[in-house]
Amino acid sequence: MPLLVHTSAQFKHSWQRQGAPDVKPGAWRHCCRATRASVASASGLASADSLDRVSNVFVDTAFRSTPWAQEARESGSARTAARVLFVSESGVCRSVLAQALLCRTLAARGLGDQVECEARSTRDYNAGEPPDLAVLAAAGEAGLAIPPDTQARQFAPETDIVRADLVLVMDKYTAADVLREVSVFDTINAAGGYSRKVRRLGEFHPELARLRAPDAQDIDDPLYGNAGGAGEEAAVRDTLRTLSAACEGLADFLEGLRGAAPPGAPLRGAVSVAVQGMESIEWLVPPMLQARQPK
């Protein structure tokens, strides 16, 4: 029975910092005593000391950083362009294609200098690798330019959720991966609105947007299963078409915000306000952030 104990490398309040006198060792001892007593009681053991004789009980410490340092950096930033972050599982297919598609679409509409597009992965198994060969082939056929130095980069919750004004996930799995980390920040700072930045790219697809089923707006991974061959190449081309339609819808959304904003107003602020005001997606709201039903 594993016990997950969360600590942090950064803290919002001075009394939470690791350097505060006696806080770290004192808090750790208190946590361990309370945890051992709780487990002993739940396990029907006579006392916490009995845990020493139980081999399947252990403590696994998970370290998390907080977004406060990145927020301080962003507050002093002169950036006016909105920043959109596409997130897929591997970072070598869907997010890379979406990034390139949106960049091309916005450039054609004269908004290329007002929106920054980036791609991330939720998992690290392709970190540092270039896009898949099938992805590069499909992009080449579509006349889509992917920079030769493109490499998969893993989503860093404590920095990327602050740096980005809009985080677009591909499906329920990438949504779960991102929100598992990001929602922790909302429980510490409810005014941060971190989880509200996370949306599905499929929401902007003209056809998928009309579907209400929880996973109807998912854009599936064509590389899932590593099938290879002509079938996988065809799946990548199909996904590219889906992503293209979704990015056109996203560009419509961004262009609409640009048109509604006062002349000279930064698009960054308009996107932030619009995203925070979007209707919540029930299944995307982590349980700890859902409104409690009155008893």
N, C-alpha and C positions, 0 to 999 in steps of 0.2 A: 504494500500500500504506500505509494510515493506521496510525499508531502512537498508541495511546491511553495517555496518561500521567495517572495519577490523583494528585491532590494533595488537600489537605484544609484547611478553614478552621478546624478545631479539632482538638486532639490530646489523647490520653489521658495521655501522659508528657511531662514537662517538656522532655526533649531533642528531642521531636518538634515543639514549638511553633514557629511561624514567627518568633517574636521571639528565639529562642535564638541566641546569637552564631554567625555563619558557617554555621548549619545550612541555612537555606533556599538561599542561593546555592551553597554547597558541595555539598549533596545534589543540587541541580538540575544542576550541571555534571557531577557523577559520573553521574547518570542519563542525561544526554544523551550523554556519551562512551560509556557502556556500550551504550546503544541504537544509536548510530551504528555502533559496532564490530560489534554483533550483526547489524544489517541488512546491513552491508557484507559480512560473512562469508556470510550466507544468500543474498545476491544475487550472490556470486561476484566482488565488486569487490576491487580490489587493496588498498584502504584506506578508512577512514571518510571521508577527504577526497574520495573519488570521489562521495560522496553529493551534494556540491554541484552535480554535473553531472547528477543524476538528478531529473527534475522531478516524478515521481509518488510521491516519498517525502516525507512531511511528519509533523509532530508535532501532535496535537490534544490540548490539555490539558483534562481534565475535572475540575472542582472538586466535591468532595463535603464536606458537613458531617458531623460525627459526633454520636452521641446523648448524649454525656457531659453537656453542659450541661442538657439536658432531664431526664436522670436525677437530677442534683443538685436540680433544682426539684421533681421528683416525690418525692424522698426526704424533703423537708421539707413535703410536702403533707398536709393533714388529711383529704383525701378518703376517704370510706368506701364510696361507691357504686362499683359496677363500671362500667367504661366499655367499651361495644361500638361498634366502628367498622365501618360497612358501606362497601365499596368497589366501585364499578363503573367502567366506562370513562369515561363522559361526566359522571356526577354529576347528570344531569337526569332519570333514570328509575328504574332498579332500586334503587340505594342510597337514593334519596329515599323511595321507596315502602316499602322495608324498614324504614327508620328510623321512619316514621310508624306502620307496622303493629306493630312491636315496642313502641313507646311506648304505643299504645292497648291492646295485649294485656296488658302489664305493669301498666298502670293499673287494668285490670279485675280483676287478681289481687292488687291491693294491694302491688305491688312497684315502682310508678312512681317512688318516691323513692330506690330502691336501685340503679337501673341508669340510666346516662346513655347515650343513643343519639345517634350522629352519622353523617354521610354524607360521603364523599369520592369524588373521581374520580382515575383514574390519568393522564389526559391533560388538557391545559390548554385545549383548544379550546372548551369551554363554560364556562370559569371565569367566575364572576360572573353567570351567566345563571340565570333562574328555571327550574323544571321545565318540561318540554315540555308543550304544550297538551293533547296526547292523554293524558299522565300525569295532569294536573290533572282532566281530564274523567273518567277512570276512577276516580280517587280520590274525586271528588264523588259518582259513582254508588254507590260502596261506603260512603259516609258517613265517609270517611277524611279527617281534618283535616291539611292541610299548611300550615304557617305561611306567611303571605303574603310574608314577607321571606326565604324560603328561596332560597339561591343555591348554585351549584356551587362547591365548594372542592377544590383539588387536594391529593392525599395528599402530605404532607411527611415523608419517611422518617425523618429525624433527630429529629423531634419526635413525630409521630403513633404510631410504633411503640413509643415509650416511654409516651406518654399513655394508650394503649389497653391494656386487659387482654385483649381478644379482637378480632382483625381478621378480618372475614368478607368474602371475595371472592366474586364471582358465577360466575366461570368460569375456565378454564385461562389465558385471555389476561390477565385482571386479576391472576391469581395470579402469572404470569410477570413482569408489570410491577412488582408490589410486591416480589416476592422478589429480583428483579435488584438492587434497591437494598438491601433489608434484609439479605440474606445476606452482604453485604460487612461489616456490623457483627459478624456471628457469627465471621467469620474473624479479626477483631481481638480480640474478647472472647467466647470460646467459652462462658463462663458466663452470657452475657446472655440466651440463650433467645429472641432476637428472632424468628427464623423460625418457631419453634414457636407463636407467637401467631397465625400466619396459618392460617386454616381456610376451608373452603368452606361457605357458608350451606346449600347443598344437603345437607350431612351431617345436618342436623336435620330434613329433610323426611321424613315417615313412609314414603314409598314410595321416593324417590330414595336414601335412606340404605341400602337393602338392595342396591343395585346396586354392583358392584365395578369396572366398566370405568372407565378413567382419566377420561373426560369425561362419564360417566353422571349425575353430580351437578351438572353445569353448569346454570345458569339463564341462558338465552340472552337477548341484548339484543333486545327487540321493535322497537326503533327502527333496528336495523342495516339499512343500505341506503336509509334515508330514503324508504321507499315512499309514506308518507302515505295519506290516504284511509281508507275503512272497514276495509280489511285491516289496516292498522297499528293502528287503534283496537282491533280485535278481538284482535290480538296483545298489546297492552298489557294488556287485560283478562285474557287467559289468563296472562300473566306475573304479574299482580297476585294471581291465585288461587294460583299456585305459591309466590309469596313469602309469602302469607298462611299457607299450610300449613307452610312452613319456619319462619316466625316463631313459630307456635304450638308447634312442636317445640323451638325455641330457648327459648321461655318455659318449657316443661316442664323443660328442662335447668337453667335458672337457678332455677326454683322448687324443684327437687330439691336443688340446692346450698344454697339458703336453709334448707330443712327439715333438712338433714344438719348444718348448722353449729351450733355452740353458740349459745344465746340471746345476742343483742347483738353477736355477732361480725360484722365488716364483710363484706359480700358480695364486695367488691373482692378480698380475700385469697383467698376460697374459689374465685373464678373463676380467679385467677392460678394457683393450685396445680392445679386441675383441667385447665386448658389445657396446662400444661407436662407433665402426666402422660398426655395423650392419645397414642394410637398414631400414630406417624409415617406419613404418606402418602407412599409411595415416590416417586411422580412429582412431589410437591410439594417434596421435599428437593432443593435445588440441588446440582449435581454436586460442587462444592467442599466440601460438607458431608456427602456420603454416605460411609458407612464403606468403607474400602478392603478389597478382597478379598485374602486372603493369596495370595502367588504360589506 
